[in-house]
Amino acid sequence: INIRENMNDKKGLGYTYNNIGTSYKKTSEYEKAIKFYKKSLNMRMEINDVEGIIYSYTNLCSAHRLLGNLNIAKEYCKRAYSMAEESGFVEQTGNSANELSKVYIMENNYKMALELFRVHFQMKDSVVNEGKLKEIGKLEAGYEMEKKMEEEKRLAKEQASIQEERESRRNNLQYSGIFVFILLLFITIIFFGFRKKSPLEGGQRGVFSLTQKEQRVVSPRLVEG
C-alpha cells in the first residue's frame, strides 16, 4: 500500500483496498470490510474507473446485507445494477442482480428476488456464451496465423528454389564458358604447335629426296667404273 500511495497509483490502490475489504468480509469482519470497500470506491471514483466503481458498489451491498443493513445494501446494489446495465458490463450486471435478489429475499420480496435471479442467470449464460465466442475467436485467429505462417514458409521455399535455380544456371554458364575457353586454348596450342613443326618436316623430306638423287647419280658412276 505504501509503495502505491507514494507512487499515487490510484487504480492500484483501488484494487488493493478492495482485496483487503474482501479478506475482512471472508472472516466476517464486515465493518472493517466496509471501511476498505469505501476507500476502494473513493480511489475508483477519482479516476472514473466505471467497472471498478460497480465492483465496489456490489461489494458494499454484500457487506451491508450481511450486517443486516438492508436499505443501505439495496441502495448500493441498485447503483451497481444500473451502472452495469448502462455501461454494458454483462458480468457485473449479473453479479449486482444476484446480490440485489438476496436483499429482496431477506425482505421477503420473492417476486423481485425471482426476477433479478433470472437476470443473474441470463447474464451468466451470456458470459459463458461470450467466453465461448472469445475461444472461437482465438481458435480462428490461431488458424489464420497458422495459415499465414504456412504461406510464408511456402513462399520462402519457392523463393529459395528460384534462387537455387538461378545460381545453378549461372554456374552452368560459367562452367560452359570455362570449358569453351579451355577448348579454344587447346586448339590454339595444337594449331601453333603444328605450324612450328611443319618446316622441319619439310626439310627432312628435302634431305631424304636429295639423298635419293645423290644415290642415282653415284650409282651409274659406280657401274661405269
FIKOLZA-1660 file (N, C-alpha, C; in steps of 0.1 Angstrom, whole numbers, plus 5000, padded with zeros to 4 digits):
% residues 225
   i   px   py   pz ch aa at
   1 5008 4988 5000  A  I  N
   1 5000 5000 5000  A  I CA
   1 5009 5012 5000  A  I  C
   2 5019 5013 5009  A  N  N
   2 5028 5025 5010  A  N CA
   2 5034 5028 4996  A  N  C
   3 5039 5018 4989  A  I  N
   3 5045 5020 4976  A  I CA
   3 5035 5026 4967  A  I  C
   4 5023 5021 4966  A  R  N
   4 5013 5026 4957  A  R CA
   4 5009 5040 4961  A  R  C
   5 5008 5043 4974  A  E  N
   5 5005 5056 4979  A  E CA
   5 5016 5066 4975  A  E  C
   6 5028 5062 4976  A  N  N
   6 5039 5071 4973  A  N CA
   6 5040 5073 4957  A  N  C
   7 5036 5063 4950  A  M  N
   7 5035 5065 4935  A  M CA
   7 5022 5071 4931  A  M  C
   8 5013 5074 4940  A  N  N
   8 5000 5079 4937  A  N CA
   8 4993 5071 4926  A  N  C
   9 4994 5057 4928  A  D  N
   9 4988 5048 4919  A  D CA
   9 4974 5045 4924  A  D  C
  10 4964 5054 4919  A  K  N
  10 4951 5053 4924  A  K CA
  10 4943 5040 4919  A  K  C
  11 4946 5036 4907  A  K  N
  11 4940 5024 4902  A  K CA
  11 4945 5012 4910  A  K  C
  12 4958 5012 4913  A  G  N
  12 4963 5001 4921  A  G CA
  12 4958 5001 4935  A  G  C
  13 4957 5013 4941  A  L  N
  13 4952 5014 4954  A  L CA
  13 4937 5009 4955  A  L  C
  14 4929 5013 4945  A  G  N
  14 4915 5008 4945  A  G CA
  14 4915 4993 4945  A  G  C
  15 4923 4987 4937  A  Y  N
  15 4924 4972 4937  A  Y CA
  15 4928 4966 4950  A  Y  C
  16 4939 4973 4956  A  T  N
  16 4944 4967 4969  A  T CA
  16 4934 4969 4980  A  T  C
  17 4928 4981 4981  A  Y  N
  17 4918 4983 4992  A  Y CA
  17 4906 4973 4990  A  Y  C
  18 4902 4971 4978  A  N  N
  18 4891 4961 4975  A  N CA
  18 4895 4947 4980  A  N  C
  19 4907 4943 4977  A  N  N
  19 4911 4930 4982  A  N CA
  19 4912 4928 4997  A  N  C
  20 4916 4939 5003  A  I  N
  20 4917 4939 5018  A  I CA
  20 4903 4938 5024  A  I  C
  21 4894 4946 5018  A  G  N
  21 4880 4945 5022  A  G CA
  21 4874 4931 5021  A  G  C
  22 4877 4925 5010  A  T  N
  22 4872 4911 5007  A  T CA
  22 4878 4901 5017  A  T  C
  23 4890 4903 5021  A  S  N
  23 4896 4895 5031  A  S CA
  23 4889 4896 5045  A  S  C
  24 4886 4908 5048  A  Y  N
  24 4879 4910 5061  A  Y CA
  24 4864 4905 5060  A  Y  C
  25 4858 4905 5048  A  K  N
  25 4845 4900 5047  A  K CA
  25 4845 4885 5049  A  K  C
  26 4855 4878 5044  A  K  N
  26 4856 4864 5045  A  K CA
  26 4858 4859 5059  A  K  C
  27 4863 4868 5068  A  T  N
  27 4865 4865 5082  A  T CA
  27 4853 4871 5090  A  T  C
  28 4843 4875 5083  A  S  N
  28 4831 4881 5089  A  S CA
  28 4833 4894 5097  A  S  C
  29 4844 4901 5094  A  E  N
  29 4847 4914 5099  A  E CA
  29 4841 4924 5090  A  E  C
  30 4828 4925 5090  A  Y  N
  30 4821 4933 5080  A  Y CA
  30 4823 4948 5081  A  Y  C
  31 4824 4953 5093  A  E  N
  31 4827 4968 5095  A  E CA
  31 4840 4972 5088  A  E  C
  32 4851 4964 5091  A  K  N
  32 4864 4966 5085  A  K CA
  32 4863 4965 5070  A  K  C
  33 4856 4955 5066  A  A  N
  33 4854 4953 5051  A  A CA
  33 4848 4965 5045  A  A  C
  34 4837 4970 5051  A  I  N
  34 4831 4982 5045  A  I CA
  34 4840 4994 5045  A  I  C
  35 4849 4996 5055  A  K  N
  35 4858 5006 5056  A  K CA
  35 4868 5006 5043  A  K  C
  36 4873 4994 5040  A  F  N
  36 4882 4993 5029  A  F CA
  36 4875 4994 5015  A  F  C
  37 4863 4988 5015  A  Y  N
  37 4855 4990 5003  A  Y CA
  37 4852 5004 4999  A  Y  C
  38 4849 5012 5010  A  K  N
  38 4847 5027 5007  A  K CA
  38 4860 5034 5002  A  K  C
  39 4872 5030 5008  A  K  N
  39 4884 5035 5003  A  K CA
  39 4886 5032 4989  A  K  C
  40 4883 5019 4986  A  S  N
  40 4885 5015 4972  A  S CA
  40 4875 5023 4963  A  S  C
  41 4863 5025 4967  A  L  N
  41 4853 5032 4959  A  L CA
  41 4858 5047 4957  A  L  C
  42 4864 5053 4967  A  N  N
  42 4868 5067 4966  A  N CA
  42 4880 5068 4955  A  N  C
  43 4889 5058 4956  A  M  N
  43 4900 5058 4946  A  M CA
  43 4895 5057 4932  A  M  C
  44 4885 5048 4930  A  R  N
  44 4880 5045 4917  A  R CA
  44 4871 5056 4912  A  R  C
  45 4865 5063 4921  A  M  N
  45 4857 5075 4916  A  M CA
  45 4866 5086 4912  A  M  C
  46 4877 5088 4919  A  E  N
  46 4886 5098 4915  A  E CA
  46 4892 5097 4901  A  E  C
  47 4893 5085 4896  A  I  N
  47 4899 5083 4883  A  I CA
  47 4888 5078 4873  A  I  C
  48 4875 5078 4878  A  N  N
  48 4864 5075 4869  A  N CA
  48 4865 5061 4864  A  N  C
  49 4869 5051 4872  A  D  N
  49 4870 5037 4868  A  D CA
  49 4856 5031 4870  A  D  C
  50 4848 5031 4859  A  V  N
  50 4834 5027 4860  A  V CA
  50 4833 5013 4864  A  V  C
  51 4840 5004 4858  A  E  N
  51 4839 4990 4861  A  E CA
  51 4843 4988 4876  A  E  C
  52 4854 4994 4880  A  G  N
  52 4858 4993 4894  A  G CA
  52 4848 4998 4904  A  G  C
  53 4841 5009 4900  A  I  N
  53 4831 5015 4909  A  I CA
  53 4819 5005 4910  A  I  C
  54 4815 4999 4899  A  I  N
  54 4805 4989 4900  A  I CA
  54 4808 4977 4910  A  I  C
  55 4821 4973 4909  A  Y  N
  55 4825 4962 4918  A  Y CA
  55 4825 4967 4932  A  Y  C
  56 4829 4979 4935  A  S  N
  56 4829 4984 4949  A  S CA
  56 4815 4986 4954  A  S  C
  57 4805 4991 4946  A  Y  N
  57 4791 4992 4950  A  Y CA
  57 4786 4978 4953  A  Y  C
  58 4789 4968 4945  A  T  N
  58 4784 4954 4947  A  T CA
  58 4789 4948 4960  A  T  C
  59 4802 4951 4962  A  N  N
  59 4808 4946 4975  A  N CA
  59 4803 4953 4987  A  N  C
  60 4800 4966 4986  A  L  N
  60 4794 4973 4997  A  L CA
  60 4780 4968 5000  A  L  C
  61 4773 4965 4989  A  C  N
  61 4759 4959 4990  A  C CA
  61 4760 4946 4998  A  C  C
  62 4770 4937 4994  A  S  N
  62 4771 4924 5001  A  S CA
  62 4774 4926 5016  A  S  C
  63 4784 4934 5019  A  A  N
  63 4788 4936 5033  A  A CA
  63 4777 4942 5041  A  A  C
  64 4770 4952 5037  A  H  N
  64 4759 4957 5044  A  H CA
  64 4747 4947 5046  A  H  C
  65 4745 4939 5035  A  R  N
  65 4735 4929 5036  A  R CA
  65 4738 4919 5047  A  R  C
  66 4751 4915 5048  A  L  N
  66 4755 4906 5058  A  L CA
  66 4754 4912 5072  A  L  C
  67 4755 4925 5073  A  L  N
  67 4753 4932 5086  A  L CA
  67 4739 4934 5089  A  L  C
  68 4730 4932 5079  A  G  N
  68 4716 4934 5082  A  G CA
  68 4711 4948 5078  A  G  C
  69 4720 4956 5072  A  N  N
  69 4717 4970 5068  A  N CA
  69 4710 4969 5054  A  N  C
  70 4698 4964 5053  A  L  N
  70 4692 4961 5041  A  L CA
  70 4689 4973 5032  A  L  C
  71 4685 4984 5037  A  N  N
  71 4682 4996 5029  A  N CA
  71 4695 5001 5023  A  N  C
  72 4706 5002 5031  A  I  N
  72 4718 5006 5025  A  I CA
  72 4723 4997 5015  A  I  C
  73 4722 4984 5018  A  A  N
  73 4726 4973 5008  A  A CA
  73 4719 4975 4995  A  A  C
  74 4706 4977 4996  A  K  N
  74 4697 4978 4984  A  K CA
  74 4701 4990 4976  A  K  C
  75 4704 5001 4983  A  E  N
  75 4708 5013 4975  A  E CA
  75 4721 5011 4967  A  E  C
  76 4731 5004 4974  A  Y  N
  76 4744 5002 4967  A  Y CA
  76 4742 4992 4955  A  Y  C
  77 4733 4982 4957  A  C  N
  77 4731 4972 4947  A  C CA
  77 4724 4978 4935  A  C  C
  78 4714 4987 4938  A  K  N
  78 4707 4994 4927  A  K CA
  78 4716 5002 4918  A  K  C
  79 4725 5009 4925  A  R  N
  79 4735 5018 4918  A  R CA
  79 4744 5009 4909  A  R  C
  80 4749 4998 4915  A  A  N
  80 4757 4989 4907  A  A CA
  80 4750 4983 4895  A  A  C
  81 4738 4978 4898  A  Y  N
  81 4730 4972 4887  A  Y CA
  81 4727 4982 4876  A  Y  C
  82 4723 4994 4879  A  S  N
  82 4720 5005 4870  A  S CA
  82 4732 5008 4861  A  S  C
  83 4744 5010 4868  A  M  N
  83 4756 5014 4861  A  M CA
  83 4761 5003 4852  A  M  C
  84 4760 4991 4857  A  A  N
  84 4764 4979 4849  A  A CA
  84 4756 4978 4836  A  A  C
  85 4743 4979 4837  A  E  N
  85 4734 4979 4825  A  E CA
  85 4737 4990 4816  A  E  C
  86 4738 5002 4821  A  E  N
  86 4741 5013 4812  A  E CA
  86 4754 5012 4805  A  E  C
  87 4764 5006 4812  A  S  N
  87 4778 5005 4806  A  S CA
  87 4780 4993 4798  A  S  C
  88 4770 4984 4798  A  G  N
  88 4771 4972 4790  A  G CA
  88 4780 4961 4796  A  G  C
  89 4783 4962 4809  A  F  N
  89 4791 4952 4816  A  F CA
  89 4782 4940 4820  A  F  C
  90 4783 4929 4812  A  V  N
  90 4774 4918 4814  A  V CA
  90 4776 4911 4827  A  V  C
  91 4789 4908 4830  A  E  N
  91 4792 4900 4842  A  E CA
  91 4788 4908 4854  A  E  C
  92 4791 4921 4854  A  Q  N
  92 4788 4929 4866  A  Q CA
  92 4773 4931 4868  A  Q  C
  93 4766 4931 4856  A  T  N
  93 4751 4932 4857  A  T CA
  93 4745 4920 4864  A  T  C
  94 4751 4908 4860  A  G  N
  94 4746 4895 4867  A  G CA
  94 4750 4895 4881  A  G  C
  95 4762 4899 4885  A  N  N
  95 4767 4899 4899  A  N CA
  95 4758 4908 4908  A  N  C
  96 4756 4920 4903  A  S  N
  96 4748 4930 4911  A  S CA
  96 4733 4925 4912  A  S  C
  97 4728 4919 4901  A  A  N
  97 4714 4914 4902  A  A CA
  97 4713 4903 4912  A  A  C
  98 4723 4894 4913  A  N  N
  98 4724 4883 4922  A  N CA
  98 4724 4889 4937  A  N  C
  99 4732 4899 4939  A  E  N
  99 4733 4905 4953  A  E CA
  99 4720 4911 4956  A  E  C
 100 4714 4918 4947  A  L  N
 100 4701 4925 4949  A  L CA
 100 4690 4915 4952  A  L  C
 101 4690 4904 4945  A  S  N
 101 4680 4894 4947  A  S CA
 101 4681 4888 4961  A  S  C
 102 4693 4887 4967  A  K  N
 102 4695 4882 4980  A  K CA
 102 4689 4892 4991  A  K  C
 103 4691 4905 4987  A  V  N
 103 4685 4915 4996  A  V CA
 103 4670 4914 4996  A  V  C
 104 4664 4912 4984  A  Y  N
 104 4649 4911 4983  A  Y CA
 104 4644 4898 4990  A  Y  C
 105 4652 4888 4990  A  I  N
 105 4648 4876 4997  A  I CA
 105 4647 4878 5012  A  I  C
 106 4657 4886 5017  A  M  N
 106 4658 4889 5032  A  M CA
 106 4646 4898 5035  A  M  C
 107 4641 4906 5025  A  E  N
 107 4629 4914 5028  A  E CA
 107 4616 4907 5025  A  E  C
 108 4617 4894 5021  A  N  N
 108 4606 4886 5018  A  N CA
 108 4598 4891 5005  A  N  C
 109 4606 4898 4997  A  N  N
 109 4600 4902 4984  A  N CA
 109 4605 4892 4973  A  N  C
 110 4598 4881 4973  A  Y  N
 110 4602 4870 4964  A  Y CA
 110 4600 4872 4949  A  Y  C
 111 4590 4880 4946  A  K  N
 111 4587 4884 4932  A  K CA
 111 4599 4891 4926  A  K  C
 112 4604 4901 4933  A  M  N
 112 4616 4909 4928  A  M CA
 112 4628 4900 4928  A  M  C
 113 4629 4892 4939  A  A  N
 113 4641 4883 4940  A  A CA
 113 4642 4874 4929  A  A  C
 114 4630 4868 4925  A  L  N
 114 4630 4858 4914  A  L CA
 114 4633 4865 4901  A  L  C
 115 4628 4877 4899  A  E  N
 115 4630 4885 4886  A  E CA
 115 4645 4887 4885  A  E  C
 116 4651 4892 4896  A  L  N
 116 4666 4895 4895  A  L CA
 116 4674 4882 4894  A  L  C
 117 4669 4872 4900  A  F  N
 117 4677 4859 4899  A  F CA
 117 4677 4854 4885  A  F  C
 118 4666 4856 4878  A  R  N
 118 4665 4852 4864  A  R CA
 118 4675 4861 4855  A  R  C
 119 4676 4874 4859  A  V  N
 119 4685 4883 4852  A  V CA
 119 4700 4877 4854  A  V  C
 120 4702 4874 4867  A  H  N
 120 4715 4868 4870  A  H CA
 120 4719 4856 4861  A  H  C
 121 4710 4847 4860  A  F  N
 121 4713 4835 4852  A  F CA
 121 4714 4838 4837  A  F  C
 122 4706 4848 4832  A  Q  N
 122 4707 4852 4818  A  Q CA
 122 4720 4858 4816  A  Q  C
 123 4725 4867 4825  A  M  N
 123 4738 4873 4823  A  M CA
 123 4749 4863 4824  A  M  C
 124 4747 4853 4833  A  K  N
 124 4757 4842 4834  A  K CA
 124 4758 4834 4822  A  K  C
 125 4747 4831 4815  A  D  N
 125 4747 4824 4803  A  D CA
 125 4754 4833 4792  A  D  C
 126 4751 4846 4792  A  S  N
 126 4757 4855 4783  A  S CA
 126 4772 4855 4784  A  S  C
 127 4777 4855 4797  A  V  N
 127 4791 4855 4800  A  V CA
 127 4797 4842 4794  A  V  C
 128 4790 4831 4796  A  V  N
 128 4795 4818 4791  A  V CA
 128 4796 4818 4776  A  V  C
 129 4785 4823 4770  A  N  N
 129 4785 4824 4755  A  N CA
 129 4796 4833 4750  A  N  C
 130 4797 4844 4757  A  E  N
 130 4808 4854 4753  A  E CA
 130 4821 4847 4754  A  E  C
 131 4823 4839 4765  A  G  N
 131 4836 4832 4767  A  G CA
 131 4838 4823 4755  A  G  C
 132 4827 4816 4752  A  K  N
 132 4828 4806 4740  A  K CA
 132 4832 4813 4727  A  K  C
 133 4825 4825 4725  A  L  N
 133 4828 4833 4713  A  L CA
 133 4843 4837 4713  A  L  C
 134 4848 4841 4725  A  K  N
 134 4862 4845 4726  A  K CA
 134 4871 4834 4723  A  K  C
 135 4867 4822 4728  A  E  N
 135 4875 4810 4725  A  E CA
 135 4875 4807 4710  A  E  C
 136 4863 4808 4704  A  I  N
 136 4862 4805 4690  A  I CA
 136 4870 4816 4682  A  I  C
 137 4870 4828 4687  A  G  N
 137 4878 4839 4681  A  G CA
 137 4892 4836 4682  A  G  C
 138 4897 4831 4693  A  K  N
 138 4911 4827 4695  A  K CA
 138 4915 4816 4686  A  K  C
 139 4906 4806 4684  A  L  N
 139 4909 4795 4675  A  L CA
 139 4910 4799 4661  A  L  C
 140 4900 4808 4657  A  E  N
 140 4901 4813 4644  A  E CA
 140 4913 4822 4641  A  E  C
 141 4917 4830 4651  A  A  N
 141 4929 4838 4650  A  A CA
 141 4941 4829 4649  A  A  C
 142 4941 4818 4657  A  G  N
 142 4952 4809 4656  A  G CA
 142 4953 4802 4643  A  G  C
 143 4941 4798 4638  A  Y  N
 143 4941 4791 4625  A  Y CA
 143 4946 4801 4614  A  Y  C
 144 4942 4813 4614  A  E  N
 144 4946 4823 4604  A  E CA
 144 4961 4825 4605  A  E  C
 145 4966 4826 4618  A  M  N
 145 4980 4827 4620  A  M CA
 145 4988 4816 4614  A  M  C
 146 4983 4804 4616  A  E  N
 146 4989 4791 4611  A  E CA
 146 4989 4791 4596  A  E  C
 147 4978 4795 4590  A  K  N
 147 4977 4796 4576  A  K CA
 147 4987 4806 4570  A  K  C
 148 4989 4818 4577  A  K  N
 148 4998 4828 4573  A  K CA
 148 5012 4823 4574  A  K  C
 149 5015 4816 4584  A  M  N
 149 5029 4810 4586  A  M CA
 149 5032 4800 4575  A  M  C
 150 5022 4791 4572  A  E  N
 150 5024 4781 4562  A  E CA
 150 5026 4788 4548  A  E  C
 151 5019 4799 4546  A  E  N
 151 5020 4806 4533  A  E CA
 151 5034 4812 4532  A  E  C
 152 5038 4818 4543  A  E  N
 152 5052 4824 4544  A  E CA
 152 5063 4814 4541  A  E  C
 153 5061 4802 4547  A  K  N
 153 5070 4791 4545  A  K CA
 153 5070 4786 4531  A  K  C
 154 5058 4785 4525  A  R  N
 154 5057 4781 4511  A  R CA
 154 5064 4791 4502  A  R  C
 155 5062 4804 4504  A  L  N
 155 5068 4815 4496  A  L CA
 155 5083 4815 4498  A  L  C
 156 5087 4813 4510  A  A  N
 156 5102 4812 4513  A  A CA
 156 5108 4801 4505  A  A  C
 157 5101 4789 4505  A  K  N
 157 5106 4777 4499  A  K CA
 157 5107 4780 4484  A  K  C
 158 5097 4786 4478  A  E  N
 158 5096 4789 4464  A  E CA
 158 5108 4798 4460  A  E  C
 159 5109 4809 4469  A  Q  N
 159 5120 4819 4466  A  Q CA
 159 5134 4812 4467  A  Q  C
 160 5135 4803 4476  A  A  N
 160 5148 4796 4477  A  A CA
 160 5151 4787 4465  A  A  C
 161 5140 4781 4460  A  S  N
 161 5141 4772 4448  A  S CA
 161 5145 4780 4436  A  S  C
 162 5138 4792 4435  A  I  N
 162 5141 4801 4423  A  I CA
 162 5155 4806 4424  A  I  C
 163 5160 4809 4436  A  Q  N
 163 5174 4814 4438  A  Q CA
 163 5184 4803 4435  A  Q  C
 164 5180 4791 4439  A  E  N
 164 5189 4779 4436  A  E CA
 164 5190 4777 4421  A  E  C
 165 5178 4778 4415  A  E  N
 165 5178 4775 4400  A  E CA
 165 5187 4786 4393  A  E  C
 166 5185 4799 4397  A  R  N
 166 5193 4809 4391  A  R CA
 166 5208 4807 4393  A  R  C
 167 5212 4803 4405  A  E  N
 167 5226 4800 4408  A  E CA
 167 5231 4789 4400  A  E  C
 168 5222 4778 4398  A  S  N
 168 5226 4767 4390  A  S CA
 168 5228 4771 4376  A  S  C
 169 5219 4779 4370  A  R  N
 169 5221 4784 4357  A  R CA
 169 5234 4792 4355  A  R  C
 170 5236 4801 4365  A  R  N
 170 5248 4810 4364  A  R CA
 170 5261 4801 4365  A  R  C
 171 5260 4791 4373  A  N  N
 171 5272 4782 4375  A  N CA
 171 5274 4774 4362  A  N  C
 172 5263 4769 4356  A  N  N
 172 5264 4762 4343  A  N CA
 172 5270 4771 4332  A  N  C
 173 5266 4784 4332  A  L  N
 173 5271 4793 4322  A  L CA
 173 5286 4795 4324  A  L  C
 174 5290 4796 4336  A  Q  N
 174 5304 4798 4340  A  Q CA
 174 5312 4786 4336  A  Q  C
 175 5307 4774 4339  A  Y  N
 175 5314 4762 4336  A  Y CA
 175 5315 4760 4320  A  Y  C
 176 5304 4764 4313  A  S  N
 176 5304 4763 4299  A  S CA
 176 5314 4772 4293  A  S  C
 177 5315 4785 4298  A  G  N
 177 5325 4795 4294  A  G CA
 177 5339 4790 4296  A  G  C
 178 5341 4784 4308  A  I  N
 178 5355 4779 4311  A  I CA
 178 5358 4768 4302  A  I  C
 179 5349 4759 4299  A  F  N
 179 5351 4747 4290  A  F CA
 179 5355 4752 4276  A  F  C
 180 5347 4762 4271  A  V  N
 180 5349 4767 4258  A  V CA
 180 5363 4774 4257  A  V  C
 181 5366 4781 4268  A  F  N
 181 5379 4788 4268  A  F CA
 181 5391 4778 4268  A  F  C
 182 5389 4767 4276  A  I  N
 182 5400 4757 4276  A  I CA
 182 5401 4750 4263  A  I  C
 183 5389 4747 4256  A  L  N
 183 5389 4740 4244  A  L CA
 183 5396 4749 4233  A  L  C
 184 5392 4762 4233  A  L  N
 184 5399 4771 4223  A  L CA
 184 5414 4772 4226  A  L  C
 185 5417 4773 4238  A  L  N
 185 5432 4773 4242  A  L CA
 185 5439 4761 4237  A  L  C
 186 5433 4750 4239  A  F  N
 186 5439 4737 4235  A  F CA
 186 5440 4736 4219  A  F  C
 187 5430 4740 4213  A  I  N
 187 5430 4741 4198  A  I CA
 187 5441 4750 4193  A  I  C
 188 5442 4762 4200  A  T  N
 188 5452 4772 4196  A  T CA
 188 5466 4766 4198  A  T  C
 189 5468 4760 4209  A  I  N
 189 5482 4754 4212  A  I CA
 189 5485 4744 4201  A  I  C
 190 5476 4735 4198  A  I  N
 190 5478 4724 4188  A  I CA
 190 5481 4731 4174  A  I  C
 191 5473 4741 4171  A  F  N
 191 5475 4747 4158  A  F CA
 191 5489 4754 4156  A  F  C
 192 5492 4762 4166  A  F  N
 192 5506 4768 4165  A  F CA
 192 5517 4758 4167  A  F  C
 193 5515 4747 4174  A  G  N
 193 5525 4737 4175  A  G CA
 193 5527 4730 4162  A  G  C
 194 5516 4728 4155  A  F  N
 194 5517 4722 4142  A  F CA
 194 5524 4730 4132  A  F  C
 195 5521 4744 4132  A  R  N
 195 5528 4753 4123  A  R CA
 195 5543 4754 4125  A  R  C
 196 5547 4753 4137  A  K  N
 196 5561 4754 4140  A  K CA
 196 5568 4741 4136  A  K  C
 197 5561 4730 4136  A  K  N
 197 5567 4717 4133  A  K CA
 197 5568 4714 4118  A  K  C
 198 5559 4720 4110  A  S  N
 198 5558 4717 4096  A  S CA
 198 5571 4720 4088  A  S  C
 199 5578 4732 4089  A  P  N
 199 5591 4735 4082  A  P CA
 199 5601 4724 4085  A  P  C
 200 5603 4719 4096  A  L  N
 200 5613 4709 4100  A  L CA
 200 5610 4696 4092  A  L  C
 201 5597 4693 4092  A  E  N
 201 5594 4680 4085  A  E CA
 201 5596 4682 4070  A  E  C
 202 5594 4694 4064  A  G  N
 202 5597 4697 4050  A  G CA
 202 5612 4696 4047  A  G  C
 203 5620 4701 4056  A  G  N
 203 5635 4700 4055  A  G CA
 203 5639 4686 4055  A  G  C
 204 5633 4678 4064  A  Q  N
 204 5637 4663 4064  A  Q CA
 204 5633 4656 4051  A  Q  C
 205 5622 4660 4045  A  R  N
 205 5618 4654 4033  A  R CA
 205 5627 4658 4022  A  R  C
 206 5632 4671 4022  A  G  N
 206 5642 4675 4012  A  G CA
 206 5655 4668 4013  A  G  C
 207 5660 4666 4025  A  V  N
 207 5672 4659 4027  A  V CA
 207 5671 4645 4022  A  V  C
 208 5659 4639 4025  A  F  N
 208 5657 4625 4021  A  F CA
 208 5657 4624 4006  A  F  C
 209 5651 4634 3999  A  S  N
 209 5650 4634 3985  A  S CA
 209 5664 4636 3979  A  S  C
 210 5671 4645 3984  A  L  N
 210 5685 4647 3979  A  L CA
 210 5693 4635 3980  A  L  C
 211 5692 4628 3991  A  T  N
 211 5700 4616 3993  A  T CA
 211 5696 4606 3982  A  T  C
 212 5684 4605 3978  A  Q  N
 212 5679 4595 3968  A  Q CA
 212 5685 4600 3954  A  Q  C
 213 5686 4613 3951  A  K  N
 213 5691 4618 3939  A  K CA
 213 5706 4615 3938  A  K  C
 214 5713 4618 3950  A  E  N
 214 5727 4615 3950  A  E CA
 214 5730 4600 3948  A  E  C
 215 5721 4592 3953  A  Q  N
 215 5723 4578 3951  A  Q CA
 215 5721 4574 3936  A  Q  C
 216 5712 4581 3929  A  R  N
 216 5710 4578 3915  A  R CA
 216 5722 4583 3907  A  R  C
 217 5728 4594 3911  A  V  N
 217 5740 4599 3903  A  V CA
 217 5752 4591 3906  A  V  C
 218 5753 4587 3919  A  V  N
 218 5765 4580 3923  A  V CA
 218 5765 4565 3917  A  V  C
 219 5753 4560 3917  A  S  N
 219 5751 4546 3913  A  S CA
 219 5757 4543 3899  A  S  C
 220 5753 4551 3888  A  P  N
 220 5759 4549 3875  A  P CA
 220 5774 4550 3875  A  P  C
 221 5779 4559 3882  A  R  N
 221 5794 4561 3882  A  R CA
 221 5800 4548 3887  A  R  C
 222 5794 4543 3898  A  L  N
 222 5800 4530 3903  A  L CA
 222 5799 4519 3893  A  L  C
 223 5788 4519 3885  A  V  N
 223 5787 4508 3875  A  V CA
 223 5797 4510 3864  A  V  C
 224 5799 4523 3859  A  E  N
 224 5808 4526 3848  A  E CA
 224 5823 4522 3853  A  E  C
 225 5826 4525 3864  A  G  N
 225 5840 4522 3869  A  G CA
 225 5842 4508 3870  A  G  C
% end
